[in-house]
Amino acid sequence: MAKDLSRKEARRQLDKFKTKIGDAGEVGHLNITAMMDMMSILLVFMLKQFAVAQASMNLDQGQLQLPKSSADLKPPPSVNVTVTTSAIIVEGDAVAPVRAGAVDPSTKRDGASGYYITPLVETLQKHANRLKKLEVLTHGGSKFEGTMLMLVDRSIPYRLLTEVLYSAGQAEFRNYKLVVLSKAE
């Protein structure tokens, strides 16, 4: 029947049996490095998906009338700056009011004759800093090139357009793409 074992031998047999059973499904340690790598890859993938998304532009027919063009170029992902007959808008947020084709001189650093629109520069600098942080987080995968999309009403005076471009240049947005509507054929 049962074989008599010494207490020491029984303990050894029991430990051996436990190790056989316990090793099958138990994790001795957790490899955090591999999990962090996986999360980083998922983060980069998600950021790339957002960067690839088409530029969404809400066109309010009363406030903004874009010029027409026959070019087939698609706009690159970048910061959207919209100049309407009533405001300068950055990524959907109004930063400076426009009246009679000009910005209020009190919002300019150098007064009425100046080109530096202070609230526009401050807002664009925040976006530039955000895009630079994104470049660091993606290890250069989403490179900050200082590009912005300009949606400008066709009735806006050239002076206001140059003020916006000068202010954007001061906030490190030196490349710009003017957005136009495709001509219907």
PyRosetta script that sets phi, psi and omega in degrees:
from pyrosetta import init, pose_from_sequence

init()
pose = pose_from_sequence("MAKDLSRKEARRQLDKFKTKIGDAGEVGHLNITAMMDMMSILLVFMLKQFAVAQASMNLDQGQLQLPKSSADLKPPPSVNVTVTTSAIIVEGDAVAPVRAGAVDPSTKRDGASGYYITPLVETLQKHANRLKKLEVLTHGGSKFEGTMLMLVDRSIPYRLLTEVLYSAGQAEFRNYKLVVLSKAE")
pose.set_psi(1, -116.4)
pose.set_omega(1, -179.1)
pose.set_phi(2, -85.1)
pose.set_psi(2, 139.2)
pose.set_omega(2, -179.7)
pose.set_phi(3, -92.7)
pose.set_psi(3, 131.8)
pose.set_omega(3, 179.0)
pose.set_phi(4, -77.7)
pose.set_psi(4, 127.6)
pose.set_omega(4, 177.8)
pose.set_phi(5, -118.8)
pose.set_psi(5, 153.3)
pose.set_omega(5, 174.9)
pose.set_phi(6, -72.5)
pose.set_psi(6, 160.4)
pose.set_omega(6, -178.8)
pose.set_phi(7, -59.0)
pose.set_psi(7, -40.9)
pose.set_omega(7, -179.9)
pose.set_phi(8, -65.3)
pose.set_psi(8, -44.0)
pose.set_omega(8, -180.0)
pose.set_phi(9, -66.6)
pose.set_psi(9, -39.4)
pose.set_omega(9, 178.8)
pose.set_phi(10, -64.2)
pose.set_psi(10, -40.9)
pose.set_omega(10, 178.5)
pose.set_phi(11, -62.6)
pose.set_psi(11, -43.7)
pose.set_omega(11, 179.6)
pose.set_phi(12, -62.8)
pose.set_psi(12, -43.9)
pose.set_omega(12, 179.3)
pose.set_phi(13, -64.2)
pose.set_psi(13, -41.3)
pose.set_omega(13, 179.3)
pose.set_phi(14, -65.1)
pose.set_psi(14, -43.4)
pose.set_omega(14, 177.6)
pose.set_phi(15, -62.5)
pose.set_psi(15, -41.2)
pose.set_omega(15, 178.5)
pose.set_phi(16, -62.5)
pose.set_psi(16, -41.5)
pose.set_omega(16, 178.8)
pose.set_phi(17, -65.9)
pose.set_psi(17, -40.6)
pose.set_omega(17, 179.1)
pose.set_phi(18, -64.0)
pose.set_psi(18, -42.0)
pose.set_omega(18, -180.0)
pose.set_phi(19, -66.0)
pose.set_psi(19, -36.3)
pose.set_omega(19, 176.8)
pose.set_phi(20, -62.9)
pose.set_psi(20, -44.8)
pose.set_omega(20, -177.7)
pose.set_phi(21, -75.2)
pose.set_psi(21, -43.5)
pose.set_omega(21, -173.3)
pose.set_phi(22, -71.7)
pose.set_psi(22, -29.7)
pose.set_omega(22, -176.2)
pose.set_phi(23, -71.1)
pose.set_psi(23, -21.6)
pose.set_omega(23, -172.8)
pose.set_phi(24, -64.7)
pose.set_psi(24, -45.3)
pose.set_omega(24, -174.3)
pose.set_phi(25, -120.3)
pose.set_psi(25, -1.1)
pose.set_omega(25, -174.1)
pose.set_phi(26, -89.8)
pose.set_psi(26, 138.8)
pose.set_omega(26, 176.0)
pose.set_phi(27, -100.1)
pose.set_psi(27, 121.8)
pose.set_omega(27, -178.0)
pose.set_phi(28, -73.7)
pose.set_psi(28, -34.5)
pose.set_omega(28, 179.7)
pose.set_phi(29, -150.0)
pose.set_psi(29, 163.3)
pose.set_omega(29, -179.1)
pose.set_phi(30, -111.2)
pose.set_psi(30, 129.3)
pose.set_omega(30, -179.0)
pose.set_phi(31, -90.7)
pose.set_psi(31, 95.9)
pose.set_omega(31, -177.1)
pose.set_phi(32, -68.8)
pose.set_psi(32, -33.2)
pose.set_omega(32, -178.3)
pose.set_phi(33, -59.5)
pose.set_psi(33, -46.1)
pose.set_omega(33, 179.8)
pose.set_phi(34, -63.7)
pose.set_psi(34, -39.1)
pose.set_omega(34, 178.7)
pose.set_phi(35, -67.2)
pose.set_psi(35, -38.3)
pose.set_omega(35, 178.2)
pose.set_phi(36, -66.4)
pose.set_psi(36, -39.4)
pose.set_omega(36, 176.3)
pose.set_phi(37, -60.6)
pose.set_psi(37, -44.0)
pose.set_omega(37, 179.9)
pose.set_phi(38, -63.0)
pose.set_psi(38, -43.8)
pose.set_omega(38, 179.7)
pose.set_phi(39, -66.2)
pose.set_psi(39, -37.0)
pose.set_omega(39, 177.7)
pose.set_phi(40, -63.9)
pose.set_psi(40, -42.6)
pose.set_omega(40, 179.2)
pose.set_phi(41, -63.1)
pose.set_psi(41, -42.7)
pose.set_omega(41, 177.7)
pose.set_phi(42, -63.1)
pose.set_psi(42, -40.5)
pose.set_omega(42, 179.1)
pose.set_phi(43, -62.4)
pose.set_psi(43, -47.0)
pose.set_omega(43, 179.7)
pose.set_phi(44, -62.7)
pose.set_psi(44, -42.2)
pose.set_omega(44, 178.7)
pose.set_phi(45, -59.6)
pose.set_psi(45, -45.3)
pose.set_omega(45, -178.8)
pose.set_phi(46, -67.3)
pose.set_psi(46, -39.2)
pose.set_omega(46, 178.4)
pose.set_phi(47, -64.7)
pose.set_psi(47, -39.3)
pose.set_omega(47, 178.0)
pose.set_phi(48, -64.8)
pose.set_psi(48, -38.7)
pose.set_omega(48, 179.3)
pose.set_phi(49, -62.5)
pose.set_psi(49, -40.4)
pose.set_omega(49, 178.8)
pose.set_phi(50, -69.9)
pose.set_psi(50, -34.4)
pose.set_omega(50, -179.5)
pose.set_phi(51, -70.4)
pose.set_psi(51, -30.0)
pose.set_omega(51, -177.5)
pose.set_phi(52, -79.9)
pose.set_psi(52, -20.2)
pose.set_omega(52, -177.9)
pose.set_phi(53, -58.3)
pose.set_psi(53, 142.6)
pose.set_omega(53, -179.6)
pose.set_phi(54, -63.1)
pose.set_psi(54, 151.1)
pose.set_omega(54, 177.9)
pose.set_phi(55, -67.8)
pose.set_psi(55, 123.0)
pose.set_omega(55, 178.7)
pose.set_phi(56, -95.6)
pose.set_psi(56, 125.9)
pose.set_omega(56, -177.3)
pose.set_phi(57, -129.9)
pose.set_psi(57, 121.4)
pose.set_omega(57, 176.2)
pose.set_phi(58, -91.4)
pose.set_psi(58, 117.2)
pose.set_omega(58, -178.1)
pose.set_phi(59, -102.9)
pose.set_psi(59, 109.7)
pose.set_omega(59, 175.1)
pose.set_phi(60, -84.2)
pose.set_psi(60, 112.9)
pose.set_omega(60, -171.9)
pose.set_phi(61, -58.5)
pose.set_psi(61, -31.2)
pose.set_omega(61, -179.3)
pose.set_phi(62, -78.5)
pose.set_psi(62, -28.9)
pose.set_omega(62, -173.6)
pose.set_phi(63, -97.0)
pose.set_psi(63, -26.1)
pose.set_omega(63, -171.4)
pose.set_phi(64, -140.8)
pose.set_psi(64, 122.0)
pose.set_omega(64, 175.1)
pose.set_phi(65, -125.1)
pose.set_psi(65, 107.9)
pose.set_omega(65, -178.0)
pose.set_phi(66, -79.4)
pose.set_psi(66, 149.3)
pose.set_omega(66, 174.0)
pose.set_phi(67, -68.9)
pose.set_psi(67, 162.9)
pose.set_omega(67, -178.1)
pose.set_phi(68, -103.8)
pose.set_psi(68, 150.9)
pose.set_omega(68, -179.1)
pose.set_phi(69, -148.5)
pose.set_psi(69, 159.2)
pose.set_omega(69, 176.9)
pose.set_phi(70, -104.8)
pose.set_psi(70, 8.5)
pose.set_omega(70, 179.9)
pose.set_phi(71, -71.3)
pose.set_psi(71, 148.2)
pose.set_omega(71, -178.0)
pose.set_phi(72, -105.4)
pose.set_psi(72, 12.3)
pose.set_omega(72, -177.6)
pose.set_phi(73, -72.1)
pose.set_psi(73, 140.4)
pose.set_omega(73, 176.9)
pose.set_phi(74, -94.5)
pose.set_psi(74, 140.9)
pose.set_omega(74, -179.3)
pose.set_phi(75, -70.4)
pose.set_psi(75, 138.6)
pose.set_omega(75, 177.7)
pose.set_phi(76, -76.9)
pose.set_psi(76, 159.5)
pose.set_omega(76, 176.4)
pose.set_phi(77, -67.0)
pose.set_psi(77, 128.4)
pose.set_omega(77, -178.0)
pose.set_phi(78, -167.5)
pose.set_psi(78, -172.4)
pose.set_omega(78, 179.0)
pose.set_phi(79, -83.0)
pose.set_psi(79, 131.6)
pose.set_omega(79, 179.7)
pose.set_phi(80, -91.6)
pose.set_psi(80, 125.6)
pose.set_omega(80, 174.4)
pose.set_phi(81, -120.3)
pose.set_psi(81, 121.4)
pose.set_omega(81, -177.6)
pose.set_phi(82, -114.5)
pose.set_psi(82, 130.7)
pose.set_omega(82, 176.7)
pose.set_phi(83, -116.1)
pose.set_psi(83, 110.1)
pose.set_omega(83, 179.1)
pose.set_phi(84, -106.5)
pose.set_psi(84, -177.9)
pose.set_omega(84, 178.8)
pose.set_phi(85, -74.0)
pose.set_psi(85, -8.9)
pose.set_omega(85, -178.2)
pose.set_phi(86, -121.7)
pose.set_psi(86, -15.7)
pose.set_omega(86, -177.4)
pose.set_phi(87, -164.2)
pose.set_psi(87, 161.7)
pose.set_omega(87, 168.7)
pose.set_phi(88, -102.1)
pose.set_psi(88, 125.4)
pose.set_omega(88, -173.1)
pose.set_phi(89, -121.8)
pose.set_psi(89, 130.2)
pose.set_omega(89, 176.7)
pose.set_phi(90, -116.1)
pose.set_psi(90, 117.6)
pose.set_omega(90, 179.4)
pose.set_phi(91, 49.9)
pose.set_psi(91, 42.2)
pose.set_omega(91, 175.8)
pose.set_phi(92, 89.2)
pose.set_psi(92, -7.1)
pose.set_omega(92, -179.2)
pose.set_phi(93, -108.9)
pose.set_psi(93, 123.8)
pose.set_omega(93, 178.2)
pose.set_phi(94, -69.6)
pose.set_psi(94, 128.8)
pose.set_omega(94, -178.8)
pose.set_phi(95, -113.1)
pose.set_psi(95, -24.7)
pose.set_omega(95, -180.0)
pose.set_phi(96, -151.9)
pose.set_psi(96, 133.7)
pose.set_omega(96, 177.9)
pose.set_phi(97, -76.4)
pose.set_psi(97, 149.6)
pose.set_omega(97, 176.9)
pose.set_phi(98, -119.7)
pose.set_psi(98, 129.0)
pose.set_omega(98, 177.1)
pose.set_phi(99, -131.2)
pose.set_psi(99, 128.2)
pose.set_omega(99, 178.6)
pose.set_phi(100, 54.2)
pose.set_psi(100, 39.9)
pose.set_omega(100, 176.0)
pose.set_phi(101, 75.4)
pose.set_psi(101, 17.6)
pose.set_omega(101, -179.6)
pose.set_phi(102, -144.5)
pose.set_psi(102, 156.6)
pose.set_omega(102, 176.6)
pose.set_phi(103, -89.7)
pose.set_psi(103, 147.3)
pose.set_omega(103, 178.3)
pose.set_phi(104, -57.3)
pose.set_psi(104, 127.2)
pose.set_omega(104, -178.8)
pose.set_phi(105, -57.7)
pose.set_psi(105, -24.2)
pose.set_omega(105, -179.9)
pose.set_phi(106, -70.8)
pose.set_psi(106, -18.4)
pose.set_omega(106, 177.9)
pose.set_phi(107, -87.3)
pose.set_psi(107, -4.2)
pose.set_omega(107, 179.5)
pose.set_phi(108, -98.6)
pose.set_psi(108, 144.6)
pose.set_omega(108, -178.9)
pose.set_phi(109, -66.4)
pose.set_psi(109, -38.0)
pose.set_omega(109, -174.4)
pose.set_phi(110, -106.5)
pose.set_psi(110, 19.4)
pose.set_omega(110, 177.6)
pose.set_phi(111, 82.2)
pose.set_psi(111, -160.3)
pose.set_omega(111, -173.3)
pose.set_phi(112, -62.7)
pose.set_psi(112, -32.1)
pose.set_omega(112, -177.5)
pose.set_phi(113, -89.0)
pose.set_psi(113, -3.3)
pose.set_omega(113, -177.3)
pose.set_phi(114, -81.7)
pose.set_psi(114, 164.4)
pose.set_omega(114, 179.3)
pose.set_phi(115, -108.5)
pose.set_psi(115, -15.7)
pose.set_omega(115, -173.4)
pose.set_phi(116, -83.8)
pose.set_psi(116, 105.9)
pose.set_omega(116, 178.7)
pose.set_phi(117, -92.6)
pose.set_psi(117, 103.7)
pose.set_omega(117, -170.9)
pose.set_phi(118, -56.1)
pose.set_psi(118, -51.7)
pose.set_omega(118, -178.6)
pose.set_phi(119, -64.4)
pose.set_psi(119, -30.9)
pose.set_omega(119, 177.7)
pose.set_phi(120, -68.2)
pose.set_psi(120, -43.9)
pose.set_omega(120, 179.1)
pose.set_phi(121, -63.2)
pose.set_psi(121, -44.9)
pose.set_omega(121, -178.9)
pose.set_phi(122, -61.7)
pose.set_psi(122, -43.7)
pose.set_omega(122, -180.0)
pose.set_phi(123, -66.1)
pose.set_psi(123, -43.6)
pose.set_omega(123, -179.9)
pose.set_phi(124, -67.8)
pose.set_psi(124, -32.2)
pose.set_omega(124, 176.0)
pose.set_phi(125, -64.8)
pose.set_psi(125, -37.7)
pose.set_omega(125, 176.3)
pose.set_phi(126, -62.7)
pose.set_psi(126, -42.4)
pose.set_omega(126, 178.7)
pose.set_phi(127, -67.1)
pose.set_psi(127, -38.6)
pose.set_omega(127, 178.2)
pose.set_phi(128, -63.6)
pose.set_psi(128, -42.9)
pose.set_omega(128, 178.1)
pose.set_phi(129, -63.1)
pose.set_psi(129, -40.7)
pose.set_omega(129, 178.4)
pose.set_phi(130, -62.7)
pose.set_psi(130, -43.6)
pose.set_omega(130, -179.1)
pose.set_phi(131, -69.2)
pose.set_psi(131, -32.7)
pose.set_omega(131, 176.4)
pose.set_phi(132, -68.0)
pose.set_psi(132, -39.6)
pose.set_omega(132, 176.6)
pose.set_phi(133, -63.9)
pose.set_psi(133, -38.7)
pose.set_omega(133, 177.8)
pose.set_phi(134, -63.3)
pose.set_psi(134, -38.3)
pose.set_omega(134, 177.5)
pose.set_phi(135, -63.4)
pose.set_psi(135, -41.5)
pose.set_omega(135, 178.5)
pose.set_phi(136, -65.5)
pose.set_psi(136, -43.3)
pose.set_omega(136, -179.2)
pose.set_phi(137, -65.5)
pose.set_psi(137, -33.0)
pose.set_omega(137, -179.7)
pose.set_phi(138, -93.5)
pose.set_psi(138, 8.0)
pose.set_omega(138, 179.8)
pose.set_phi(139, 53.6)
pose.set_psi(139, 45.1)
pose.set_omega(139, 177.4)
pose.set_phi(140, 86.1)
pose.set_psi(140, 0.7)
pose.set_omega(140, -179.5)
pose.set_phi(141, -67.5)
pose.set_psi(141, -35.4)
pose.set_omega(141, 177.8)
pose.set_phi(142, -115.8)
pose.set_psi(142, 82.5)
pose.set_omega(142, -171.2)
pose.set_phi(143, -74.3)
pose.set_psi(143, 135.8)
pose.set_omega(143, 175.9)
pose.set_phi(144, -83.0)
pose.set_psi(144, 114.8)
pose.set_omega(144, -178.7)
pose.set_phi(145, -112.4)
pose.set_psi(145, 3.0)
pose.set_omega(145, 178.9)
pose.set_phi(146, 68.2)
pose.set_psi(146, 37.3)
pose.set_omega(146, -179.1)
pose.set_phi(147, -103.4)
pose.set_psi(147, 139.3)
pose.set_omega(147, 175.7)
pose.set_phi(148, -135.0)
pose.set_psi(148, 151.7)
pose.set_omega(148, 174.8)
pose.set_phi(149, -95.5)
pose.set_psi(149, 128.0)
pose.set_omega(149, -179.7)
pose.set_phi(150, -106.7)
pose.set_psi(150, 118.7)
pose.set_omega(150, 172.9)
pose.set_phi(151, -108.3)
pose.set_psi(151, 108.8)
pose.set_omega(151, -173.4)
pose.set_phi(152, -123.0)
pose.set_psi(152, 129.3)
pose.set_omega(152, 175.8)
pose.set_phi(153, -60.5)
pose.set_psi(153, 141.4)
pose.set_omega(153, -175.5)
pose.set_phi(154, -69.4)
pose.set_psi(154, -13.0)
pose.set_omega(154, 179.6)
pose.set_phi(155, -93.9)
pose.set_psi(155, 0.8)
pose.set_omega(155, -179.1)
pose.set_phi(156, -71.7)
pose.set_psi(156, 132.5)
pose.set_omega(156, 178.1)
pose.set_phi(157, -65.5)
pose.set_psi(157, 150.8)
pose.set_omega(157, -178.8)
pose.set_phi(158, -60.9)
pose.set_psi(158, -33.9)
pose.set_omega(158, 179.2)
pose.set_phi(159, -57.6)
pose.set_psi(159, -45.3)
pose.set_omega(159, 179.4)
pose.set_phi(160, -65.8)
pose.set_psi(160, -39.2)
pose.set_omega(160, 177.6)
pose.set_phi(161, -61.5)
pose.set_psi(161, -42.8)
pose.set_omega(161, 178.9)
pose.set_phi(162, -67.7)
pose.set_psi(162, -34.0)
pose.set_omega(162, 176.6)
pose.set_phi(163, -64.3)
pose.set_psi(163, -42.6)
pose.set_omega(163, 179.1)
pose.set_phi(164, -65.1)
pose.set_psi(164, -44.3)
pose.set_omega(164, -179.9)
pose.set_phi(165, -65.0)
pose.set_psi(165, -40.3)
pose.set_omega(165, 177.6)
pose.set_phi(166, -63.2)
pose.set_psi(166, -46.2)
pose.set_omega(166, -179.9)
pose.set_phi(167, -62.5)
pose.set_psi(167, -40.9)
pose.set_omega(167, 178.6)
pose.set_phi(168, -64.2)
pose.set_psi(168, -38.2)
pose.set_omega(168, 177.3)
pose.set_phi(169, -63.2)
pose.set_psi(169, -34.8)
pose.set_omega(169, 177.4)
pose.set_phi(170, -67.9)
pose.set_psi(170, -22.1)
pose.set_omega(170, 179.8)
pose.set_phi(171, -100.8)
pose.set_psi(171, 20.1)
pose.set_omega(171, 176.1)
pose.set_phi(172, 73.5)
pose.set_psi(172, 17.1)
pose.set_omega(172, 172.4)
pose.set_phi(173, -102.1)
pose.set_psi(173, 89.2)
pose.set_omega(173, -175.1)
pose.set_phi(174, -99.6)
pose.set_psi(174, -10.9)
pose.set_omega(174, 177.4)
pose.set_phi(175, -109.0)
pose.set_psi(175, 137.3)
pose.set_omega(175, 179.4)
pose.set_phi(176, -143.1)
pose.set_psi(176, 152.5)
pose.set_omega(176, 176.1)
pose.set_phi(177, -124.5)
pose.set_psi(177, 126.5)
pose.set_omega(177, 176.4)
pose.set_phi(178, -87.0)
pose.set_psi(178, 126.7)
pose.set_omega(178, -178.3)
pose.set_phi(179, -91.3)
pose.set_psi(179, 132.2)
pose.set_omega(179, 177.7)
pose.set_phi(180, -130.3)
pose.set_psi(180, 161.9)
pose.set_omega(180, 176.2)
pose.set_phi(181, -88.1)
pose.set_psi(181, 147.1)
pose.set_omega(181, 177.5)
pose.set_phi(182, -73.9)
pose.set_psi(182, 136.7)
pose.set_omega(182, 178.2)
pose.set_phi(183, -71.5)
pose.set_psi(183, 136.1)
pose.set_omega(183, 174.9)
pose.set_phi(184, -78.5)
pose.set_psi(184, 132.0)
pose.set_omega(184, -175.9)
pose.set_phi(185, -96.1)
pose.dump_pdb("model.pdb")
